[in-house]
Structure formats: C-alpha cells, structure tokens
Amino acid sequence: MRMDSRNVLRIALLVIISFVGTFCAHAQETTGNIPPDSRAPLPSLSTNPPPPTFNIPDMTKKENFSAGLQLIILLTILSLAPAILIMMTSFTRIVIVLSLLRQAMGTQQLPPNQILIGLSLFMTFLVMGPTWKQINDQALQPYMEGKIDQKSALSIAQVPMREFMQHQIFLNHNEEDVYMMHRLAGNPTPKTWDQVSTTTLIPAFMLSELKTAFIIGFKVYLPFLIIDVVISTLLISMGMMMLPPVLISLPFKLLLFVLVDGWHLITESLISSFFK
C-alpha cells in the first residue's frame, strides 16, 4: 500500500508537534516543583559596602619604621648617589687629574677606566670621610632613631656639605664663580655665605673644581710634554723623521714616572690639595 507524499508530511508534522508539547509540559512540571521560599533573593544594588579603613603608622617611632621602608629609602639614596658624588664631592677634581695623567703618559687605555674610577672613588671616600661622619652623627642617626623629622635632617645634613664646598671655593680663590651664579639667578650680590643658596653654590663649586683640576693637570702634563719635545728634536736632528716619536718617548716617560714614584706623588698632591 503506497502512501501519498502529503500524508507523509502530515504524519511527520504531528510527531514533531507532539514531541515539543511533551518537552514543554515536562519543563513546566519541573519548574513548578521548586517551592517559592527556597529561591535565593537577589542582592540589593542600593546597599553600598562600607569603605575600607587604612591605619597609617607614625613614622617618627622607630618600631613603626619597617625594614621595607628603610630599604626603599636606601634604594632612593643609591639612585641619587652618582649625581651627589659628582656634583658635591672631590670626585670631579680627582678623576679629571688622573685622566689627564694617563693622556700625558700616552699609554692609551692603561690604566683602564675601571681602575681610574675605582681609585678616584676610594680617594673621594678618604677626602669626604670627616664630612660624611658629621652628616651621619648629626643628621642620619638622629633621624633613624626618630629624634628629628625629615625636614630637620635635611637641613642639618646640608651644613657640613655647604661648609666643604665653601672651603674649597675659598681655598682656590674662585669666589667670582659664586658671584656669577648669584647674578645669573637674578639675586643681589651676597655679602655672606648664608645668603648663597644651595642651588647656586653647587654649580659654582663644580666650576671651581673644574678650574682647579685643569690647573693641576697642566702641571702634571708639563714634564711629559718636555720629554716629547726633546725626543722629537733628537729624531729630527738624526734624520729619523719617519719614526713616530711616541715609540721612543713612551719608555722614557714610564721610566721617569717610576723613578720619581709618580703614583705616590700624584695621590699625595691631590689629597693634600683639599686640606690646605
């Protein structure tokens, strides 16, 4: 018995409708079995949570000054240390003189930069030792113990550094640099050191150190220059113009520097120049 295509479509449509109706009825019965009291209420959006409270400890007390904050302060100081070391200490004069000495000897990159900078650093520690000891005793230790606040510690720490810079400017007779910086800042001519601000004193001190370093470097350069002139004259008189004078003068420079104990003389002269 053959079925018409229309009858097949009708039977299929009836099966789909009956299946969808059975599924909807089952879903309605399942949902209706849940008691209304067991449904969790939605949270109200109008209620705001209480604001968090922060208790900031008193940093003037030593027990509240944690190791983490001390580490942060130490890292801050270390990041500023190169600028402080170059601008406000004896490092500038020492490293310039040692660099001019190396150029005068003509030894190219000997001693290396690392050795020159290391020697300059330790010589700076030796020169600045009394000043840094005053800062540590008068400002840093009282601040760490909570006896003074940060503003007072900075004010006290400036005094030894200013005295060092003022003393070096006075020893080298470079007061004109202070007057120039004060005039360029639009301030009247100072009559005492107290009227000179720290921002004016620092660049004046750097100019004074540069001038003093080049004067000492010229005195160091002069004997080596005489050796170069003598060797060049001898080579020209002997007709050996194609021979570089550096090849002949370098051994004589090293011999002279070793015989007079040059490193000892240079180190002693540099350190003594800060304590006249």
C-alpha positions in Angstrom: 0.0 0.0 0.0 1.6 3.2 -1.2 1.3 6.4 0.9 0.8 9.8 -0.6 3.6 12.4 0.0 1.1 14.7 1.6 0.2 12.1 4.2 3.9 11.5 5.0 4.4 15.3 5.6 1.3 15.4 7.8 2.4 12.5 10.0 5.9 14.0 10.4 4.5 17.3 11.4 2.2 15.7 14.0 5.2 13.8 15.5 7.2 17.0 15.9 4.3 18.9 17.5 3.6 16.1 19.9 7.3 15.9 20.9 7.6 19.7 21.5 4.4 19.7 23.6 5.7 16.8 25.8 9.0 18.6 26.4 7.3 21.9 27.4 4.9 20.1 29.8 7.8 18.3 31.5 9.8 21.6 31.9 6.7 23.3 33.4 6.2 20.5 35.9 9.9 20.5 36.9 9.8 24.3 37.5 6.6 24.2 39.4 8.0 21.7 42.0 10.5 24.3 43.3 9.0 25.9 46.4 9.0 29.7 46.2 10.7 30.1 49.7 13.8 28.1 48.6 14.7 30.6 45.9 17.6 32.8 46.9 16.8 36.5 46.8 18.9 38.8 44.5 21.2 41.2 46.4 20.1 44.7 46.5 22.1 47.1 44.4 21.2 50.1 46.5 23.3 49.0 49.5 26.9 50.2 49.4 29.7 48.2 51.2 31.4 50.1 54.0 34.6 52.0 52.9 37.9 50.3 53.8 39.9 51.9 56.6 43.6 52.5 56.5 45.8 53.0 59.5 48.9 54.9 58.7 51.6 54.2 61.3 53.6 57.0 62.9 57.0 57.1 61.1 58.6 59.1 63.8 58.6 56.0 66.0 61.4 53.5 65.5 59.2 50.4 65.9 56.9 51.6 63.1 59.8 52.3 60.7 59.7 48.9 59.0 62.6 47.3 57.1 60.7 47.7 53.8 60.6 51.4 54.2 64.3 51.5 55.1 65.1 49.5 52.0 63.1 51.9 49.8 64.9 54.9 51.3 68.2 53.1 50.8 67.5 52.4 47.1 66.4 56.0 46.6 69.7 57.3 48.1 71.7 54.9 46.0 69.9 56.1 42.8 70.8 59.7 43.6 74.4 58.8 44.8 76.1 59.2 41.4 74.7 62.8 41.0 75.6 63.7 44.6 79.1 62.2 44.2 79.9 64.1 41.0 78.4 67.5 42.0 79.2 67.9 45.7 82.4 66.0 46.4 86.0 65.8 45.5 85.4 63.2 42.8 85.4 65.6 39.9 88.8 67.0 40.6 90.4 63.6 41.2 89.1 61.8 38.2 90.0 64.7 35.8 93.6 64.9 37.0 94.0 61.1 36.8 92.6 61.1 33.2 94.9 63.9 32.2 97.8 62.0 33.7 97.0 59.0 31.5 96.8 61.1 28.4 100.1 62.8 29.3 101.9 59.5 29.6 100.4 58.4 26.3 99.6 54.9 27.5 96.3 54.8 25.6 93.8 52.9 27.8 96.3 52.0 30.6 95.3 52.1 33.4 91.7 51.2 32.4 88.8 53.4 33.2 87.6 51.0 35.8 90.8 51.3 37.7 90.9 55.1 37.5 87.3 55.4 38.6 87.8 52.9 41.5 90.9 54.8 42.7 89.1 58.1 42.4 86.2 56.7 44.4 88.4 55.5 47.3 90.3 58.7 47.3 87.0 60.5 47.5 85.9 58.4 50.4 89.2 59.4 52.2 88.7 63.1 51.5 85.0 63.2 52.3 85.2 60.9 55.4 85.1 63.7 58.0 82.2 65.5 56.3 80.2 62.3 55.9 80.9 61.4 59.5 79.3 64.7 60.6 76.3 64.1 58.4 75.9 60.6 59.9 76.3 61.7 63.5 74.2 64.9 63.3 71.5 64.1 60.8 71.2 60.4 59.7 71.4 58.7 63.1 69.0 61.1 64.9 66.6 60.7 62.0 66.7 56.9 62.1 66.2 57.0 65.9 63.1 59.2 65.5 64.6 62.2 67.3 64.2 64.6 64.4 61.9 64.7 61.4 62.9 64.5 57.7 62.9 68.2 57.1 65.2 68.9 60.1 67.5 66.0 59.0 67.9 67.5 55.5 68.6 71.0 56.9 71.3 69.6 59.3 72.9 67.5 56.6 73.3 70.5 54.3 75.5 72.3 56.7 78.6 70.1 56.5 78.3 69.8 52.7 78.0 73.5 52.3 81.0 74.1 54.6 83.1 71.7 52.5 82.1 73.4 49.2 82.6 76.9 50.6 86.0 75.9 52.0 87.2 74.6 48.6 86.0 77.6 46.7 87.7 79.9 49.2 91.0 77.9 49.1 91.1 78.0 45.3 90.2 81.7 45.2 87.2 81.1 42.9 84.6 83.4 44.7 83.9 85.0 41.3 82.1 81.9 40.3 79.7 82.3 43.2 79.1 85.9 42.3 78.4 85.0 38.7 75.9 82.3 39.6 74.2 84.5 42.1 74.0 87.3 39.5 72.7 85.0 36.8 70.0 83.8 39.2 68.7 87.4 39.4 69.8 87.8 43.1 71.8 90.7 44.6 75.4 90.3 45.4 75.8 88.2 48.5 77.8 89.6 51.5 77.9 86.3 53.5 77.8 82.6 52.7 74.5 82.3 54.4 73.0 84.5 51.6 74.1 82.0 49.0 71.5 79.3 48.2 72.5 75.7 47.8 71.3 75.6 44.2 73.7 78.5 43.4 76.6 77.1 45.5 76.6 73.7 43.8 77.3 74.9 40.2 79.8 77.4 41.5 81.6 74.6 43.3 81.6 72.5 40.2 83.2 75.3 38.1 85.8 75.8 40.8 86.6 72.1 40.8 86.9 72.0 37.0 89.2 75.1 37.0 91.4 73.6 39.8 91.6 70.2 38.1 92.8 71.7 34.8 95.5 73.7 36.6 96.8 70.6 38.4 96.5 68.6 35.1 98.7 71.2 33.3 101.4 70.9 36.0 101.3 67.1 35.6 101.3 67.3 31.8 104.4 69.7 31.6 107.3 67.2 32.3 105.9 64.7 29.9 105.5 67.4 27.3 109.2 68.3 27.7 110.2 64.7 27.1 108.1 64.6 23.9 109.7 67.8 22.6 113.2 66.5 23.4 112.7 63.1 21.7 111.1 64.8 18.7 114.0 67.2 18.3 116.5 64.4 18.6 114.8 62.3 16.0 114.6 65.2 13.5 118.2 66.1 14.0 119.2 62.5 13.3 117.1 62.4 10.2 114.6 59.8 11.5 111.5 61.8 10.7 109.5 58.7 9.7 109.9 57.1 13.1 107.0 58.0 15.4 108.3 59.9 18.5 105.7 58.1 20.7 107.6 54.8 20.3 110.7 56.4 21.8 109.2 58.8 24.3 106.8 56.3 26.0 109.6 54.1 27.6 111.3 57.3 28.9 108.0 58.6 30.3 107.4 55.3 32.1 111.0 55.2 33.4 110.7 58.8 34.7 107.3 58.1 36.3 108.6 55.0 38.1 111.8 56.6 39.3 110.1 59.6 40.9 107.3 57.3 42.3 104.7 59.1 40.4 101.6 57.5 41.7 102.6 58.3 45.3 103.3 62.0 44.4 100.1 62.4 42.4 97.9 60.8 45.1 99.6 62.8 47.9 99.3 66.1 45.9 95.6 65.5 45.1 94.5 64.7 48.6 96.7 67.5 50.1 95.0 70.0 47.8 91.8 69.6 49.7 93.3 70.2 53.1 95.4 73.3 52.7 
